[in-house]
Amino acid sequence: MRNVTLCLVTGACLLTLGAAPASVKIALPAAISKSDAKLVLHIEELTLPPNSSGIVRVFADLPMADATTDTADEHYLGYLTMLASNSAEAARGVHRSSITLDISHKTGLLADRKEVTITLVPLGGTSAAPSPERDKPTFARVYLVQD
């Protein structure tokens, strides 16, 4: 994982932003096709690392994705936002029992496949050396539904 470092022109570093991505392999619905059916990614019990920005980028089959991965990459599915209601919630890590992302625009990428690796990349965080156990999002279940 790469960290993003913000520095002044003089070279004095202000802050290192880093958070570890989390990946999970999931089964795809049996009939994903290139039709107009809606395809929705569901994530249950998602908790972000403490002090993260509340923005999570989502990638398919790009487990090495991190905060520097280009969102123009074909594997980029979109992003989720989870804003903390107060500073205490931000400090302990924002939690949502359920969150969804419409990825219908990527049906062609996932068609005719049985499984996909979903990678969640939280942005922000203040850890100079992210700990994979502490500084990555956690979740109970990730799955896709086609309507």
GIGI-V690316 format. One record per pair of residues at least 6 apart in sequence whose C-alpha atoms are under 6 Angstrom apart, sorted by the first residue. I is the first residue (numbers start at 1). J is the second residue. D is the distance in whole Angstrom. If there is no record, write none. Layout:
BEGIN
I/J/D + I/J/D
END
This chain:
BEGIN
3/18/5 + 4/16/6 + 4/17/5 + 5/16/5 + 6/14/6 + 6/15/6 + 7/13/4 + 7/14/6 + 16/128/5 + 17/124/5 + 17/125/5 + 17/126/5 + 18/124/6 + 18/125/5 + 18/127/6 + 18/130/6 + 19/125/6 + 19/130/6 + 19/135/5 + 19/136/6 + 20/132/6 + 20/135/5 + 20/136/5 + 21/120/5 + 21/121/4 + 21/136/6 + 22/119/6 + 22/120/5 + 22/136/6 + 23/118/5 + 23/119/4 + 24/117/5 + 24/118/5 + 25/116/6 + 25/117/4 + 26/115/5 + 26/116/6 + 27/114/6 + 27/115/4 + 28/114/5 + 28/115/5 + 32/111/5 + 33/111/5 + 34/107/6 + 34/108/6 + 37/147/6 + 38/104/5 + 38/146/6 + 38/147/5 + 39/103/6 + 39/104/5 + 39/145/6 + 39/146/4 + 40/101/6 + 40/102/4 + 40/103/6 + 40/144/6 + 40/145/5 + 41/100/5 + 41/101/5 + 41/143/6 + 41/144/5 + 42/100/5 + 42/142/6 + 42/143/5 + 43/98/6 + 43/99/5 + 43/141/6 + 43/142/5 + 44/97/5 + 44/98/4 + 44/140/6 + 44/141/5 + 45/96/6 + 45/97/4 + 45/98/6 + 45/139/5 + 45/140/5 + 46/95/6 + 46/96/5 + 46/138/6 + 46/139/4 + 47/94/6 + 47/95/4 + 47/137/6 + 47/138/5 + 48/93/5 + 48/94/5 + 48/137/4 + 49/93/5 + 49/135/5 + 49/136/6 + 49/137/6 + 50/91/5 + 50/92/5 + 50/93/4 + 51/90/5 + 51/91/5 + 51/125/5 + 52/124/5 + 52/125/4 + 53/123/6 + 53/124/5 + 54/81/5 + 54/82/5 + 54/83/5 + 55/80/6 + 55/81/5 + 55/122/6 + 55/123/6 + 56/79/5 + 56/80/5 + 56/121/5 + 56/122/4 + 57/79/4 + 57/120/6 + 57/121/5 + 58/77/5 + 58/78/6 + 58/79/6 + 58/119/6 + 58/120/5 + 59/75/5 + 59/76/4 + 59/77/5 + 59/118/6 + 59/119/5 + 60/75/5 + 60/117/6 + 60/118/5 + 61/116/6 + 61/117/5 + 63/119/6 + 66/121/6 + 84/90/5 + 84/94/6
END
